[in-house]
Amino acid sequence: MLTETGQVVAIEPEGLWVETIQRSTCGSCQVRNGCGQHLLSQLTGRNSYLWVSLQGRNPDRYRVGDTITLGVPEEVVALGSLLVYLVPLVTLLIGTTLAHYWWQREPLTILAGLAGLLAGGAWVRWRAHQTRHDARLQPVLIDSIPGSRA
């Protein structure tokens, strides 16, 4: 299981909203300029938040600002990464290959490759939407650090 620490930003009766990358940590990291998450945070101006189920735990036990540990099964990360990166690439290659053999014109091949890439991306997005509530794919609350505040 892969673990990540996060900070509680909101509390609901059934779960917690957690910020997984604290800005204070990002500011002190040595690879800050090479970090993709830091770059995305700068570009969008938003932090990413996760909703984590309390799984029957008492929500009064947590406070905004608490540091908690989340876990995600390794196979979920590995298979998710394969899905996100490989499906659009494969559909791009299929689109360009078919267009090349059917029409043998470069502009049509480029357009078919782009259409394949977009179709693969759309399929990945649809699949993510379909599985968004699957408990096997969600992060789980492993531990909280009592009295910890950012």
Order of alpha helices (4+ residues) and beta strands (2+ residues): beta-beta-alpha-alpha-beta-beta-alpha-alpha-beta
